[in-house]
């Protein structure tokens, strides 16, 4: 019985720690996508302005 409670406590603790880590990773991914879109937009705009 004690071992089962220890496993349950470990799973709950892992989930509590995993939540903020997943949120942080998704936040980093979001900012990487935003910065990538800005860089691609600037590159496209500079190529378009060079042609005209």
matplotlib code that plots the C-alpha trace (Angstrom):
import matplotlib.pyplot as plt

x = [0.0, 2.8, 4.6, 1.4, 0.9, 4.6, 4.1, 0.9, 2.7, 5.6, 3.2, 1.4, 4.6, 5.9, 2.7, 2.9, 6.5, 5.8, 3.0, 5.1, 7.9, 5.5, 4.1, 7.6, 8.5, 5.4, 6.0, 9.6, 8.1, 5.6, 8.3, 10.5, 7.7, 6.9, 10.6, 10.9, 7.9, 9.3, 12.6, 11.0, 8.8, 11.8, 13.7, 10.8, 10.3, 13.9, 14.1, 10.9, 12.2, 15.5, 13.6, 11.6]
y = [0.0, 2.4, 1.7, 2.5, 5.8, 6.6, 5.9, 8.0, 10.9, 10.7, 10.8, 13.8, 15.6, 14.8, 16.2, 19.4, 19.9, 19.0, 21.6, 24.7, 23.1, 22.3, 25.9, 27.3, 25.2, 26.2, 29.8, 29.5, 27.8, 30.6, 33.3, 31.3, 31.2, 34.9, 35.9, 33.5, 35.1, 38.6, 37.6, 36.0, 39.1, 41.4, 39.2, 39.1, 42.8, 43.6, 41.3, 42.9, 46.4, 45.6, 44.4, 47.6]
z = [0.0, 0.9, -2.4, -4.4, -2.6, -3.3, -7.0, -7.1, -5.3, -7.7, -10.7, -9.3, -8.6, -12.1, -13.6, -11.5, -12.6, -16.2, -16.7, -16.4, -18.4, -21.3, -21.1, -21.2, -24.2, -26.1, -25.3, -26.7, -29.8, -30.3, -30.1, -32.4, -35.0, -34.6, -35.0, -38.0, -39.7, -39.1, -40.6, -43.6, -44.1, -44.0, -46.4, -48.8, -48.6, -49.2, -52.2, -53.6, -53.1, -54.8, -57.9, -58.3]

ax = plt.figure().add_subplot(projection="3d")
ax.plot(x, y, z, "-o")
ax.set_aspect("equal")
plt.show()
